[in-house]
Amino acid sequence: MEARPLNILVADDNQSDRMILCAIVKKMGHQVCEAADGNEAVDQYMQQKPDIILLDVIMPNLNGQEAARAIKTLAGEDMVPIIFLTSLQEASDLAACLESGGDDFISKPYNKIILQAKISAFGRMLKMHNTLQSQRDVIRENNDHMRHEQEVAKAVYDNVAHSGCLDLPNIKHMLSPFSIFNGDVLLAARKPSGSIHILLGDFTGHGLPAAIGAMPLAEIFYGMTAKGFLMADILREINLKLKKILPVGYFCCTCMASLSFRRQELEVWMGGLPDFAIYRKASNKVEHVKSSHLPLGVLSTQAFDTKSQSFDFLPGDKFYMWSDGIIESRNADSELFGEDRLFSVFEQYPNEKYFDRILSEVNKFVGESGRDDDTTLLELTMVDESVIGKVDIDLSSGAITGPANWNMTYTLRDDTLRTFNPLPVMLNILNDVPAMRNISGQLYTLMAELFSNAFEHGVLGLSSELKKTADGFAEYYNLRTKALETLNNDYVKFEFDLTPTQGGGCLTITVEDSGKGFDYTNINLKSEENVAYSGRGIPLIYSLCDSLTYLDKGNKVKVSLSWQTQLEE
């Protein structure tokens, strides 16, 4: 393919020289425009936008060097080769021409062959430059389009993998993504019982590929936590989902923790993450919490282990979680921050605000070298439940109006009683009634106590008196394990009856078990000192409902709970 004719500006104050040069250039097959001085050269550039400029150095009004500077300024990023026409011989004069914006020079009198070679060479350079500039513009346009798509995707991602209740006063956290999307996931939500679930996940890599798995993970985490599922159930479901959707070699290093305010207990499951830390306020000591499982998304459902670690967690105690981006932060010498340096923060700065101190030490260590991975840090403090307030759970996915008048019976038999927690299923059904979502936490606690009494004490015949001592606690669970093995035609049956009332509704829950029952005739429902039936949580149940009645031989209890309808916004 032949090169297109170029538009060449010839600027020379000598008319005869200009005419000769124009004739030579036209004979080469190019188009020509003329200028008699520097000002005309600048004007012609602005009007004609020539491809190449042949520019005399010494001209009136505006000399060649001044004109070259003006033209280069106007050209900006566009390539406009300027070949100086000169009779100058001094090296310093020729260098000054190049410094003023010239790209080459040719000496008078002109050599046609050299002139043609220079014009052809600059023509090729100009073509290459224009091609690169066009490709750059396409890349920029595609990059802007991709960035816009990523920002839209990020908005969707943030709505799904939102921060939940990370703004609670007993939680401090920091997420520092390496790119638009974050390979680190930090989620927190409250169960209907008031406990807090927290999950820190570190997906393989970072950016969009790492963030894709976070969306189903977050959806499962928030949905199942809101319905009261146990930590083991949530982990099992997330692992199954990630195993299905993630390609080979991709997984999520995870720590999930459950904080119970009533039991003052911290339950932790860790897979594939570095050691975490528990700070004990009473002793001012730090305990290591070690990972004992593989990451989520690696093992099959059959091989996946949900066994967790449990720790006493007293007021003022703190639990620290971090992604490996903290430990693997590098300084200018490519040295890692490391676990030893991280845990030394607790030793070197006793009674410090460790969250801020850790961030300070990492930032000081990294300096100006910058980060090369997502980094996440969280501090969870044990406080009185009143400090963080009531449970606020989003259950907006339920029916808009919900059923208003219905009855349902739900019976759990031997095999189900051994392995299944029925509370989330039942609570999910009840939360289809919009008015009951506002009392979801109260409902969960009420049903948990009713089920515990019916199953633990009624069916299994266990006494909570045993749990008053450490040895008795161990004996209680030993007896429980043996009792589970002997279940035979046993059951716990829930009956729910929902009826509308003027301005509200009333829910009646009847729970019957296959146990022997007990003598309930002398029970003081308002007292915690129920000698005849110790440990059944009867005062707690009574405080959560409007009425409580024991029936038959004591193996059947009926409670009612009423409310006034509040219009949802």
Residue, then its C-alpha position, 0 to 999 in steps of 0.5 A: m500500500e503506497a503512502r498517502p501524500l503529505n501536507i508540507l509547510v515550506a517557510d522561508d523569507n527568500q522567495s526564490d529559495r522557497m519556490i525552488l523548495c516547493a517545486i522539489v517537494k511537489k515533484m515528490g508527490h506531496q502537497v505544499c503550503e507556504a509562509a514568508d516569515g515566522n508569524e505566517a508559519v504559525d498562522q499556516y500551521m493553525q489553518q492547514k495543520p501540515d504533517i511536516i514543516l520545513l522551516d528557515v532559521i533566519m526570518p523577519n518578524l519571528n525567527g525560525q526558532e521562535a516559530a518552532r517553539a510556538i508551533k510545538t506548544l500549539a501541537g501539544e501531543d500531536m507529532v509535527p516534525i520540524i526540519f530546519l533549513t539553514s546555512l549555519q555551520e556552528a555546532s552550537d547554532l545547530a544544537a540551539c535549533l534542535e533545542s527550540g523544537g526542531d527534529d532535524f535540519i538540512s543545509k543549504p543548498y538542498n540535496k534532493i536525495i537527502l531531502q526526500a529521504k528525510i521527508s520519507a523517514f519522518g512520514r514513516m515516523l508520523k504514521m507510526h505515531n498516529t497509529l500508536q495515538s489511535q491505539r492509545d485512544v482506543i485503550r483509554e476508551n476501553n479502560d474508561h468503559m471497563r472502569h465504569e462497569q467495575e464501578v457499577a459492579k462494585a456498587v452491586y458488590d457493596n450492596v450484597a457484601h455490605s458491612g452489616c453491623l461493623d459499626l457497633p461500638n464494640i467493633k473496630h475495623m479497617l479494610s484497605p483494598f489493593s484495587i477497586f475490588n477487595g479480595d478481603v471480606l469482612l462481614a458482621a451480623r447479629k443473630p436473633s438471639g443477640s449474639i454477633h457473627i463475624l467473618l473474615g475471608d481472604f480469597t486467593g489473589h485480589g481485585l475482581p476475580a477474588a471478589i466474585g466469590a464474596m457475593p454468594l458468601a455474603e448472601i449466605f452469611y447474612g441470610m442464615t445469620a438473620k434466621g438464627f442458624l448456628m455457625a457450623d451450619i453457615l460454614r458448611e453451606i458457604n463451603l459447599k457453595l464455594k466448592k461449586i463455583l470457584p475454579v481449581g486453585y481458588f479458595c477462601c482462607t476464613c475465620m468465623a467467630s460467634l460472640s455470645f453476650r449471655r454466655q460470655e463466650l467466643e466461638v472461633w473457626m479458622g481455616g488457612l489464616p495466620d494466628f490471631a490473638i485474644y487479649r485478656k484484660a484481667s491478666n494483660k496477657v495475649e493468647h494465640v488462636k491457631s488455624s486448624h482447618l483448610p480454607l473454605g472451598v477446598l474440601s467436599t461436604q463429606a470431608f468438611d469439618t465444622k469443629s470450632q474452638s470455644f473461649d471464655f470471653l469476659p468484659g474488656d477482653k479483645f479478639y484481633m483478626w487480620s488478613d495476611g496482607i498485614i503480615e506480608s506487608r513489605n518495606a523498601d528492602s522487601e522485608l516482611f512485617g511478619e508474625d513475630r513483629l506483629f505479636s511483639v506489638f502486644e508485648q512492647y506496648p502493654n495496655e495500649k490501644y492495640f488496634d491503632r498501634i498495630l496500624s501505626e507500626v505497619n504503616k511505619f514499617v512499610g513507609e513509602s514502598g506502598r502495599d501490594d495486597d489487600t489488608t484487613l484488621l478487626e478488633l472485637t471487644m466484649v461489652d455488656e449487651s446493653v452497650i450495643g442495643k437491641v437486635d436490628i435484623d433485615l428480613s425484608s425478603g419476606a412476604i409483603t403482607g404475610p399470612a394473617n390467620w393460620n395454624m401449623t404443626y411441626t414435629l421433630r422425631d428421633d433422627t432429626l432431634r439428633t442432628f438438626n437445629p429446627l429454630p431457623v426453619m421455624l423462625n423463618i416461617l414466623n417472619d413471613v408475618p411482617a409485624m413479627r419481624n420487629i420481635s424476631g429476637q424475642l421470638y428466637t429466645l422464646m422458642a430456643e428456651l421452649f425447645s431446650n426445655a422440651f428436648e434437653h430436660g423433657v426428652l433426654g431427662l437431663s437436669s441443668e443442676l449439673k452445669k453449676t460446676a465445671d465437672g458437672f458441666a462435663e458430666y451433663y454433656n457426657l450424659r447428653t451424648k449417651a441419651l441421644e443414642t437411646l432415642n426411641n420413638d421420641y419427639v418434640k412437637f410445635e404447634f403454631d396458631l396465629t389469629p388476627t386481633q383488632g389492631g394486631g395479632c396473637l401467636t399461640i405456641t404449644v410445645e409437647d414432648s415425649g418425656k415423663g413430664f414434671d410436677y408444675t403445680n407449685i411453680n412460681l413463674k416469676s421466681e428464678e428459684n424453682v426448686a421443683y423444676s430447676g434450670r428450665g428457664i421458666p421465668l425467662i419464658y414467662s418474661l417474654c410472653d403474655s401467658l404461660t400454661y403447663l398442661d397434661k403431666g407437664n410435658k406440654v406447655k402453651v404460651s401466647l404472644s400478642w402485638q399491635t400492628q405497626l405500618e412498615e415504611 
